[in-house]
């Protein structure tokens, strides 16, 4: 059995979910589940591009991690002083 984890949405989104569930004779959980799955399927290419870009940044270095977390390029980090390579 899968664990159930609550999600938080704003009041207007909750109202939309409630209306959709009512008029489709489905539970709110079913509406949200279907909506999220359809959204991911419709944006799969964008997600793949973002994952690939993130993996390219995460090369195991501290600079790579900071770059990914901050959104700054390696060049920008170097301009601010960069990072010493702990391996030598």
N, C-alpha and C positions, 0 to 999 in steps of 0.2 A: 504494500500500500504506500503510495506516495505521500510525502509530508505536505501538509497544507500550510502555506505561508501567506499571511495577509499582505495585500498591497494597498498603498494609499493613492487615491486620486482626488482631484478637487471636486467640489460639490456639483459643478455643472457636468463634469464627466460622469460622475456617479449617477446623475439624473438621466443622462443619455443611455447609460448601461441599463438602468432600471426600466426605462421605456422600451428599449430594444428587447430586453428579456421578456417583458410583459407581452408585447405584441407578437413576438416570435414563439411564445409559450415555452420558453427555455429558462434555465436558471441564469442568474447574473454570472456565476462562475463559468458556465458554458459559453456565454457571449464573450466574456473576456478571453477565455482560452482560444476560441476560434479567431477572434480579432487579432490576438498576438501572433498566432501561428500564420495567419494570412499576411499580416504586416511583415513578418520576417521573410516569408516566401517571396513577397513582392519586392523586398529590399535586399535579397540575398547577395546580389552582385556588389552593392554598395558595402555591405557588411564584410564581404570577402576582401575587397580592396582595402578597407580600414584595418582588418586583421593582418593582412600581408604587410601593410605599411608599419604597423606596430611591431611585428616580428622582425622587420628589417632594422628598426631602431633598437630593439632589445638584443644586443649582441653580447650580453654578459658583462659589459663594462658599466662602471658607475656613471660615466658620461651618457651612455645610451639610456640608462634608466631615468636620469634627470631630464634628458631631452624629451623622452616620452611623457613624463609626468608634467613637465612645464610647457611643452609645446615649442620650446626654443630649439633652434637648429644647433648642430655641433659648432658651427662657425660663431653663432651668437654666444654660446657657452665659452668658447675659446677667447672671445673678445672680453669676457668678464673674468678671465683668469684660468679657465679650463679646470681640468682635473688631473692630478698626478696618477700615473699608471701604477697601481699597487704591485704589479708583477715585475716591475723593474723599470 
